[in-house]
Amino acid sequence: MTVKDLLDNPERKLGAKELAALAAAFRVESWDILHQRGTGHWGGTASAMELTTCLYFNRLNIKTDDPKWADRDRFILSKGHASMNLYTVLAHRGFFSADTLPSFRKLGSKLQGHPTMNKVPGVDLSTGALGHGLSVGLGMALGAKLLGKDYWTYVLTGEGCLNEGTSWEAIMCAAKYKPKKFVLMVDYNKVQLDGTEDSIMPLAPLKEKLTAFGWNVCPDNLDGNNTEDILKSFDWMDSDDVWPKAVIYDTVKGKGVSFTEGKNSWHGAKIDDESFEKGMPELKADLVAKEARI
Ligand SMILES: Cc1ncc(C[n+]2csc(CCOP(=O)(O)OP(=O)(O)O)c2C)c(N)n1
């Protein structure tokens, strides 16, 4: 089996090994396009690749031929700077052609630096200004309650979103109204734009803080770059009816290219030719190894 075989049938619910291979392939493509375009955010794109791949190829109830389907599960990439991640996954899931990806951040392209809900099929919220995803997601989840709908709302944040006051208003408010099927997923790579999380605004102890605010927080320590762990977290989401829920995933910023891992300097740096050539063999080797296992 190859990644191409998997993508020929994107409606299938994929298992951990298949998801790992897909995420590896999406990293290769993102590195390539960000290099071609000389712009974009590699660090946060790479960090969340397994998370979005698992959501879109295992979990979300969506219709690619009807992106605004009223009963669809909602997904908000609150860390909108990682748009290359979302575009790659949405394109290969079937919302639009992957041939569009090289137009990333070109004048007139629908694939702008930060995702736009009115232009890109499959994008549920325009994001980029950090901190809004959780509040809007809460509104969507409360909307489901009002409308008697059964959809899930997932919000993926990094540390930057959780440094914003509005996130903590949403956290308090969600704890009060307890909307069902509302999940905060934290891509906790502990590195931000110009430094580490603890040098900018420490969130630790995050699990304890969210619990103290009244959230049901996944007790396990999960590796957000490991698809088996992510699928376990999905099982945990289904395991009880206590809301709202949060899962904190340990991840690595710039995952997959050794010299970008854990480096804030690779948050939004241009991938120059030399770095591209040096990084690509690592990403391809990872893809070959993971593809061999499916
Ligand atoms: C309100 C707001 N303030 C500042 C920025 C600039 N900014 C973009 S990304 C970023 C750091 C984000 O760090 P993190 O959430 O950890 O992202 P990740 O490591 O997952 O890429 C900052 C400060 C912004 N987009 N929005």
The ligand as a MOL file (V3000), in Angstrom:
LIG
                    3D

  0  0  0     0  0            999 V3000
M  V30 BEGIN CTAB
M  V30 COUNTS 26 27 0 0 0
M  V30 BEGIN ATOM
M  V30 1 C -3.2230 38.5540 18.5420 0
M  V30 2 C -1.9350 38.1830 17.8880 0
M  V30 3 N -0.7650 38.5700 18.4650 0
M  V30 4 C 0.3940 38.2440 17.8730 0
M  V30 5 C 0.4160 37.5480 16.6980 0
M  V30 6 C 1.7480 37.2160 16.0310 0
M  V30 7 N 2.0410 35.7960 16.1590 0 CHG=1
M  V30 8 C 1.8060 34.9270 15.1620 0
M  V30 9 S 2.1930 33.3600 15.5580 0
M  V30 10 C 2.7480 33.8220 17.0890 0
M  V30 11 C 3.3030 32.8060 18.0610 0
M  V30 12 C 2.4270 31.6300 18.1630 0
M  V30 13 O 3.0020 30.6600 18.9540 0
M  V30 14 P 2.2610 29.2730 19.1100 0
M  V30 15 O 0.8450 29.4970 19.4050 0
M  V30 16 O 3.0330 28.4490 20.0650 0
M  V30 17 O 2.3280 28.6980 17.6360 0
M  V30 18 P 3.0300 27.4160 17.0360 0
M  V30 19 O 4.2810 27.1620 17.7950 0
M  V30 20 O 2.0820 26.2950 17.2140 0
M  V30 21 O 3.2710 27.7790 15.6120 0
M  V30 22 C 2.5940 35.1940 17.2700 0
M  V30 23 C 2.9670 35.9040 18.4920 0
M  V30 24 C -0.8260 37.1670 16.1350 0
M  V30 25 N -0.9050 36.4480 15.0180 0
M  V30 26 N -1.9790 37.4770 16.7570 0
M  V30 END ATOM
M  V30 BEGIN BOND
M  V30 1 1 1 2
M  V30 2 1 2 3
M  V30 3 2 2 26
M  V30 4 2 3 4
M  V30 5 1 4 5
M  V30 6 1 5 6
M  V30 7 2 5 24
M  V30 8 1 6 7
M  V30 9 2 7 8
M  V30 10 1 7 22
M  V30 11 1 8 9
M  V30 12 1 9 10
M  V30 13 1 10 11
M  V30 14 2 10 22
M  V30 15 1 11 12
M  V30 16 1 12 13
M  V30 17 1 13 14
M  V30 18 2 14 15
M  V30 19 1 14 16
M  V30 20 1 14 17
M  V30 21 1 17 18
M  V30 22 2 18 19
M  V30 23 1 18 20
M  V30 24 1 18 21
M  V30 25 1 22 23
M  V30 26 1 24 25
M  V30 27 1 24 26
M  V30 END BOND
M  V30 END CTAB
M  END
